[in-house]
């Protein structure tokens, strides 16, 4: 059984005070493995909050290098990092933020041929992608392996989040049957910040068993009007990605 | 009947507004709203819009009633 050290008990004292969390919640986080797909705007922020919360193992996959135009939103990458692989910058920063977390990084493009191996052993998959084809790929692997998938996406001052529990909730394809065209999207740095913090909260709630998940609920963050909209979603019985999964 | 229609993401830029009240004939369906919007903004015709009726995801053939709130939003790819 995973044990908490004296240092753990001090570091995580304030979150263990949350109702229902306690030392047991912290032990659950410590023995968990979270897969973060992408180290961009969403992944930068979700990975920080998962690291400081004490998730035992974070695996981050990204194929990109840091460019100046990333720096308005990808807060884990700094001016001095321009040209470095995003995963290298991520590993360095997260290891300094919380050296007790094992940070595994892979610099690769996620494809049909490697994604099943990449997510193997993960308790949750966090969506930090910037395109729908890879999101659909992650959605399919999440459904097939029955790994919860915490979706996030953004545009300008707006973002969306939902938590997909395969077999129980609508999957990404049930909600968005068709992808948007690939585009150079507008974005304020604070927008992926808001959505990624929601994603990290969902992951921690799922792993510790506290609270009520964004299950079958699509949250729309409307930063322009500063409102949250909640849309009820449901499984599509004809969904090409999840209709053959038994309800569980 | 009057229905409130809300727009999100790029649809706000295409239509130049965040929301509007729309007057419709009795028996109107969500599709009638889409048809009205496409006349105003033809590029909406090719969009993969997701539609919610009173905060529940729905389809274009859903029937409307006075006071309904319809949200129309595209999937967004950013991350």
Interface residues (C-beta under 8 A of the other chain):
Chain A: X38 X40 X41 X42 X43 X127 X128 X129 X130 X131 X132 X152 X153 X154 X155 X156 X158 X159 X160 X175 X176 X177 X178 X179 X180 X182 X183 X185 X187 X192 X218 X220 X222 X224 X225 X229 X230 X231 X232 X233 X234
Chain B: X6 X8 X9 X10 X12 X18 X48 X50 X52 X55 X56 X57 X71 X73 X74 X75 X76 X77 X78 X79
